[in-house]
């Protein structure tokens, strides 16, 4: 993907969005594979509406792809987003041994929706 130069306003908007620790970790997780909303509910120990609110913000910003399968929604990083190169640089700064990331991964369960 070709790197697109962003305006300072667009860059700040994206950085503000992922400055939330939950959204930042969601992006780190979906940069590796897709996840179902139900997995995030368990991993983050949050209500489904709270998780959906975070995902909605990320999707509206064009950072996530959403795929519907029945009543469930699966999310992954949108590789075609003009924000992706910047997001990937930021996510690369998060250590794979980060305690918060490891805590989430430890709670990861196979998809068991419905």
Secondary structure by P-SEA (a helix, b strand, c coil): ccbbbbcaaaaaaaaaaaccaaaaaaaaaaacccccaaaaaaaacccaaaaaaaaaaaaaaccbbbbbcccbbbbcccccccaaaaaaaaaaacccccaaaaaaaaaccccccc
